[in-house]
Amino acid sequence: LAVLSQRTNELFPFWAVVAANTLAAVSMGVYLWVRHPRLRRAIRDTPLGAA
């Protein structure tokens, strides 16, 4: 199992995984923001801490 872990770390360095996950989260956030205007309205109309 340790050999497999070492090979995985060589193929997918930690920084690459973090960068890919950050890009995916930002992309999904932008998609939701653009495609769902009710979400924007709900965020704008709800006071911070009220939910």
HELIX and SHEET records of a PDB file:
HELIX    1   1 ALA A    2  LEU A   11  1                                  10    
HELIX    2   2 PHE A   14  ARG A   35  1                                  22    
HELIX    3   3 PRO A   37  ASP A   45  1                                   9    
END                                                                             
